[in-house]
Every structure is written in structure tokens, then in C-alpha cells.
Amino acid sequence: MKPWSGFLLVGLSANLMVSPVHAQNVAPADIKACTGVKNDAQRLACYDRATGRAQMPAAQKRSEPAETPESKLFHPEHEVADASENTPAPLSLLDSRWELSPQSKLGTFNLRGYKPIYVLPLFATTHQNNLPYSPNPVDAVHTPLGMQSVEGKFQLSLKTKLWQGVFGDAGDLWVGYTQDSYWQVYNAKISRPFRETDYEPEAMLVFNTDYHLFGWNGRLLGIGIDHQSNGQSDPQSRSWNRVMGQVGFERANWTIIFRPWWRIPESDKDDNNPDISNYMGRADMQIIHEWNGQEFSLLLRDSLRGGSRQHGAGRFTWSFPLAGNLRGYMEFFKGYGENILDYNHNATYLGVGISLLDWY
């Protein structure tokens, strides 16, 4: 793990100890963002968010209020219009996660969800990687590890805003942390070890945009730095650092995020996976769709090279209501790099479990 990533982890740990309610410690800039909201109800909601009073939703999905016969019976047209004017418009998908518009700003040091948080008691593969290898000779395993094809997997992913309004009213600085763990929970023969844990701290400068392209609304532009490693020693050590861009588009119940990146070079001596970009890729595209309380996502990743350097992967997920805030979660992956240890390993994976927090 690189030294600078430790500072990100320390910063994020400090954020965890800060209360998400700042009613008595609100920066004037956070309140100032609300003054431009003309609608009374929306302006009040903005002040509530800025002072930390607004409660963020858990795993429930947004839904339209049911229309009853009684609601149709005694509502003249002008009264219905007045009611709609005083009802704050729902936040868009990207706005709900990245606080892009002035009325969605919550200030700094609020702990937020980032990527989905889930637990998969069953995560199975057609081809377990028992001989991880790399072109670097010291990072090749020569004795089979004895790992089973069925294990458990869970993901934890959080983010917080460190600086709101980096350039006056534009640009917010976020830090995030994602952890994926693969647990050989059914493998009693070798004492049920964690086969792999990937750590991914990152920092992102995010801007609100507003333009239209082919029927899509361009809402987000970002650039950041990303570190990913598995914290293991040779021969299973894997890591890389990237400068990563982010462009987000949306329309009703749909979101598309494009992420190109450039790998920061390492010296030949320190590079334990010199060909990782040809397998884990140089860009990906995430498509997310909400429908009837369910959420579907598709990730497509590619190396953007031809011939023997061309490799890619795809991941499809489905989240659906079970009971209350509890949601089911299914994941299907095919290709290279399901985790960083298996960056050059091609296999199919299927996982089933529960979701505690979705994309949106």
C-alpha cells in the first residue's frame, strides 16, 4: 500500500468520528447556497439539509404517492396546482448521491454511501484462482492455495465531503473508501481464511454540470486519484495507482457514468503487476436503472487495446425489495479482474445475498 493512501485512510477514519448533524456548526457558505431558492418549501428543505436536520433515506427506493378516489374528489385544478408548487421536486439520481445542486448541499463531513454495501453468503465461481501469477517472477504462486470455488463476499463503501465550494460556488472535494473481502467461510480444511481483501481509498474533485447530449442531461464532471491494493506480501501482493476522470449523465430513472483512467507508472522493481492495465482496463462504463423499487446495474470494462492486449469484463447486479429496508442482491460477473489478485484471471462468478445500500 502506497504511503499517500494512508493519509486518505486516516482522513476518512477521522470523518467517521464526526457527527453527521451540524446544527450548531454550520459554515455560512452552506446556508448561503439556499438563498437563491425561490420556492418557500424548497428553500426550507435546503436550510434543513444545510443544518444537518434532513434525514437521508436508508435502503428504501423512491416511490410516487398512491392516488386514491378521495384525493380526486375534492381537488379543484387551482388547488392541485398550488399544492404541486409547494412540494419540493425530488432530487435526481446523481444529485441524491453527490449533492450537485445548491438545494441538495449538506455541507462537509457527512458520512454518505458510495458504492453498494452488500453481503453475499454465497459467491461461487466456475474457475477458482489457486495459482495467482504475474510477469514479475517474485509475484507468481507455484504451490496451489487450496481455495474452494464457493465462498462469501461482502463490500463496504463510504464517502464524505472534505471541502464544499473549492472554487467559490463550484467544485466539491470528496474522499471515499471501498473494501471488498472474499471469505473462504466453508473451507474448514484450511481454517476458513480470507482469500483476498481489496482496499481502495480515493479522492475526487466533483463539479456540477448542466448540458444535454443525445437526450441525456450531463450532470457530473470529476477528476481524482485512486489507489487499490490487497495488503498482501509477495508472491500475492498486488497494487496500482490511477488518475481517474468521471463524467455522469442521467434522465428519468437512468444514470450512466463513464470513467477513463491513466495508471501512474511504477519502477520495474516495485511493479508487482506490470501488465494490469491490459486486463483491468483503462476505462469503464456503469449503467444504472431504477424500476418499480428495483435497481439494475451493468458495468462494462475494457483495456482499449487490440490483439493480445485486449481484455475486458462485465458485471450485472440486481437489487430488489424483500421486507422493509431489507433488499435482496444478486451479482453476475464474467471476464478478467473480479478482484485485484485475479487481475489476469478469466472466470465467471455468481453471488446471492442482501443489500444494505444501493447505488441510488
Buried (B, 14 or more C-beta within 10 A) or exposed (E): BBEEBEEBBEBBEEBEEBEBEBEEEBEEBBBBBBEEBEBEEBBBBBBBBBBBEEEEEEBEBEEEEEEEEEEEEEEEEEEEEEEEEEEBEEBBBBBBBBBBBBBBBBBBBBBBBBBBBBBBBBBBBEEBBBEBBBEBEEBBBEEEBEBBBBBBBBBBBBBBBBEBBBEEBEBBBBBBBBBBBBBBBBBEEEEBBEBBBBBBBBBBBBBBBEEEEEEBBBBBBBEBBBBBBBEBEEBBBBBBBBEBBBBBBBBEBBBBBEBBBEBEEBEEEEBBBBBBBBBBBBBBBBBBBBEEEBBBBBBBBBBBEEEEEEBBBBBBBBBBBEEEEEBBBBBBBBBBBBBBBBBBBBBEBBBBBBBBBBBB
